[in-house]
Amino acid sequence: MKLFCIASETAASLKSSGSSSVLPPRTPFSKELCTTGLKIMQLVLIPPPFLPVSGDRGDTVIRCALVMIPGPSLRFCHIQNTAVSIDSTFHVAPVLLSDRLVRWNSNNYNCGVLNVDGSCLGTPTRAGYGGIIRNSAGFYLSGFSSYLAATSDILFAELSAIHRGLLLAVEAGIEEMVCYSDSMLSINLVTDQASNFHAYVILIQDIKDLFSTRNFSIHHCLREGNQCADFFAKLRATSNEEFTSHVTPPNNLIPLTRNDAMGTLFPRA
């Protein structure tokens, strides 16, 4: 009821003075003051004859008769826009950082970590693939890259990267490992039942056999969390070397591995 009285007094003041300003000049604004002013404007300006108003502390809902301000419609629109501006100032949509930021090994697996990727670049298109094996702390264990001379199919490059990475892990004696790929199609072909008539059915079956011999699993990751594998894939898509095993990381890769080991968050594109 107090709010209704304030609204009535404000309307009377506007009517007598002809002023479109409710607050005296240079009055300091606060969130509480602006919120109260907004409620007053809503009571005074909203056209319907009655408006339900609920108090801030659970006061009984009352229905207040609205007092309309006489004057040009321009003044009405100006004050109504001011009310909307005040309201929007204190209503900020929440931002979910987990949906916008990406990091390496986002599932926090405590085992060997293999990241793989395929790449197709240039005109005419040149295909390559690559991957990197690290421990759960991000320490570099091994890397590989290869150029595919006989094809420019990105799916074949992605599957070849998975297959070669698993072979290297088996050769290194790794018993437990998680594989990350940013190709959802490749993951679905490896984890689901692929058609016997698929163009790469033999390669897909070889990958499945490797998964069955060790405690290996494969998961999807976003490109922002797969930057080291992308580095190796593009390295060979721009060269003619069919396969290279990288015992130590190339110099240009070191900053990327350092960022991953530190858990650096990257904005999702």
ABEGO torsion letter per residue (X at the ends): XAAAAAAAAAAAAAAAAGBABABBBGBBBBAAAAAAAAAAAAAAABABABBBBBBAAGBBBBBBBBBBBBEBAAAAAAAAAAAAAAAAAABBBBBBAAAABBBBGAAGBBBBBBBBBBBBBEOBBBBBBBBBBBBAAGBBABBBBBBBAABABAAAAAAAAAAAAAAAAAAAGBABBBBBBABAAAAAAAABBBBAABAAAAAAAAAAAAAAABBBBBBBBBAAAAAAAAAAAAAAAABABABBBBABBBAAAAAAAAAAAAGBBBBBX
